[in-house]
Amino acid sequence: MAHILHTLLDTQGWVLADGATGTNLFNMGLEAGDAPELWNETKPDAIRALYKGAVDAGSDLFLTNSFGGNRARLKLHDAGDRARELSRISAELGREIADAADRPVIVAGSVGPTGEIMQPMGELTHEAAVEMFHEQAEGLKEGGADLLWVETISAAEEFRAAAEAFALADMPWCGTMSFDTAGRTMMGLTAPHMVKMVNKLPNPPMAFGANCGVGASDLLRTVLGFASAGPTLPLIAKGNAGIPKYHNGHIHYDGTPELMADYAVLARDCGASIIGGCCGTTPDHLQKMRAALETTPKGSAPTLDAIAAALGGFSSEDDGTSGKTPTRTRRRRRAA
């Protein structure tokens, strides 16, 4: 049988993913430094509300509250031995919301980075990383996730370890990296490098792309970089809702729902077919994004000038592929 993700892409042409997890949980009272994954057990109604908010706003796919649910990160909260259990609960709660929806909705089991540096630059071995990812994958599978979704990865080694772990769990998956350092990931990968890496994986994802990063403009430049490298798999764009600003003790993102609607259409024109938001993206943003995708015909790929005019300037002069020393540029921002 065709996977639900393929079915939605074939029938609809695009899939609207969800928005932020952390931003929306902070709005519900999560404190800085707390482990969101513990809320799967202690505040399940809040997690149900998180998922339902995305579905009600029009998302076809939402990520589970399990981004930091691996053994290494949960160890910081004295819960390292609960990685599989807490991941399972996050997916079970998601399954409840998806099954109650009046249309097909995909539960994507979120898997974030281990939080450690892999060899040879760090101490984390490939085998240990695979074991951590596999443990979490099995929990998400047990909870009923439709697919796994590794996100915010910066190192190719960690991405490959996740792919191997997901093969062990016999689960389909998607994967995104964060290009937040002058067009590169923190560990130096460019968009074309990622396309080449994905093409060589023994267990390739169903789709791949970028999430988080600096802002929506930079992320779309990365998506254009993917598209120019001739990918054979669907592309994912999950950009932040504008630029973070610190105000009254909290971080706020300046991207309006209208800006994110423009971003969603531009993301599709850049070549992405799975489109969502990352930090700062709320159900209000998602509603506007859905409406824009439904009512705006697909256009040709935008120029960088068109992206900057719509969403604001770029944080660096190029996308990391020119070989130049990274420099920062002054951003032009749309008013919040």
Sequence and secondary structure as in RCSB ss.txt:
>XXXX:A:sequence
MAHILHTLLDTQGWVLADGATGTNLFNMGLEAGDAPELWNETKPDAIRALYKGAVDAGSDLFLTNSFGGNRARLK
LHDAGDRARELSRISAELGREIADAADRPVIVAGSVGPTGEIMQPMGELTHEAAVEMFHEQAEGLKEGGADLLWV
ETISAAEEFRAAAEAFALADMPWCGTMSFDTAGRTMMGLTAPHMVKMVNKLPNPPMAFGANCGVGASDLLRTVLG
FASAGPTLPLIAKGNAGIPKYHNGHIHYDGTPELMADYAVLARDCGASIIGGCCGTTPDHLQKMRAALETTPKGS
APTLDAIAAALGGFSSEDDGTSGKTPTRTRRRRRAA
>XXXX:A:secstr
   HHHHHHHHHS EE    SHHHHHHTT  TT  GGGHHHH HHHHHHHHHHHHHHT SEEE S TT SHHHHG
GGT GGGHHHHHHHHHHHHHHHHHHSSS  EEEEEE   SS BTTTSSB HHHHHHHHHHHHHHHHHHT SEEEE
EEE  HHHHHHHHHHHHHTT  EEEEE   BTTB TTS  HHHHHHHHHT SS  SEEEEEESS HHHHHHHHHH
HHHT  SS EEEEE SS EEEETTEEEE   HHHHHHHHHHHHHHTEEEEEE TT  HHHHHHHHHHHHHS    
   HHHHHHHH   SBSS S S     B        
